[in-house]
């Protein structure tokens, strides 16, 4: 169902403020965004994979290198328990803007182990967060997380 060679027809979401676009699988269902999300997408056959894009104010005095410890860990801790950071690395978006990628596992509702990848970047005075969440292999949707581009 989500093989590594799977190719998806795409749609593009365009945000007005700040101006950016991101692509997503055409067959995904658009759901009502929550909290700071501007886009929330679900696979039509399951609750995962889930793809989201959130826009928040840029946190004061927190660089991208510290965004996990100082901001994201607490934000995602509201939704689950036993958060285990698997990997983090500095990345560059296709537009040349620096970002930070985080891969972590956590338990939703106390027993569902969920895997998540976050791509976070600063743009203007905003923190932009693209997220892929799945029970297995959220990296299959990296092309959509990394399709984030700014106008």
N, C-alpha and C positions, 0 to 999 in steps of 0.2 A: 504493500500500500504506500509506503514512503521510502522506496528504494533509492539508493545513492544516485542512480542514473535517471531518476524521475525528473521530468521537465514539466513545468507548469505554465499554462497561459497566464499572462499577467494583467493586472489593472494597476493604475497609479493613483495614489492619494496625494493631493496637494493641499498643504496647510498655508493659510494666509499670513498668520503672524505668530512666530517668525515664518518667513517664506522658505519652505522646503518641500521636497517630494520624496516619496518612498513607494516602491512597488510591492505587490502582494499577490498571492495566488488568486486568480480570477474566480475560482469556485468556492473560496472561503466566504462565510457569512459575516456580514458587518453587524456587530452588536453595539449596544449602548455603551459608550465609554464610561469609565469609572474614575473618580478623583481627578488626577491631572492628565489622564489619557485624552488624546485627540483622535485615536483610532484603536479599535478593538475588533479582532478578527478571530473566528473559530472555524475549525474544520467542520464541514456539514455533517460528518458521520460520527463525531465524538466531541467531548469537551476539550480534548487536546488533539493536535497542537493548537496553541493559542499564540497569536502574534499581537503585540501591542506597540503603540508609539505614544509616549508621554512627553509633555512639555512642562517644565517647572521653572521657577525663578532660579537663577544661578546662585547656589549657596555661597555666602560670604566667606572669603578666606579659605576655601577648600579647592585645592588643585585636583586635576584628574587622577593623579597618582594616589590621592587619599580619599577619593569619592566613595569607595567601598566602605572603608572603616568609619568614615565621618558622616555618611549620609545613606547610602543604599542598603547597608545591612539592617539598619533600624527600620527603613521603609518596608523592606520585604519581610521583616520579622513579624509584621502585623498580620501576614497572611498564612504563616506556617511556623513550624518549629524545626529544631535541629538543622540549622542551615550550615552546610559544609562547603566552603569555597574550594573548588577543585583546581581552578587555574585562573590567572589574570595576566593580561599582557597589554602593552602599548600597541596601538594599531593606527593606521592612517586610512581615512576614507578616500574614495576615488577623487574627491574634490581637493585633496591635500590637507584637509582639516584633521588634526590629531584626535584620537579617541582612545577609549579604554574598553577592552572586552573582559567580561567576567563570566565564568562558568561555575555554576553551583548546583548542589542537590539540596532538597529540603522536603519536609513532610507536610503535606496539605491535609487538614482535618485530622492530624495526628497519626495517619497511617498510609496515605498515598504518597509514595516517593516520586517526586517530580524533579525533572532536570530542566535547568534554565540557562539561557545565554542572554547576557545583556551587553549591548553596545551603547556606551555613554559618551557624549561629547558636549562641549560648550559651544554655543553659537550666539553671538551678540550677548545679551544678558540672560540667556536661557540655558538650562540643562535639558538636552534632548536625549531620551532613553528609548531605544528600540529593544524589544524583548521577544524571545522565542521560548515557549514553555511546552514541554511534552513529557510523557512517561518514558520515552526513549528517543534518542537521536535528535535533539533540537537543532543540531548543527546542519541538518538537511535544509534548514531555512535561512542559513547565513547569507545566501545571495540576496534575500529580501532585507535582512537587517543592514547589510552593507550597501544596499541600493540608495540609502539615505543621501540626498544631495541638496545643496542649498543654492538659492537663486540670488 
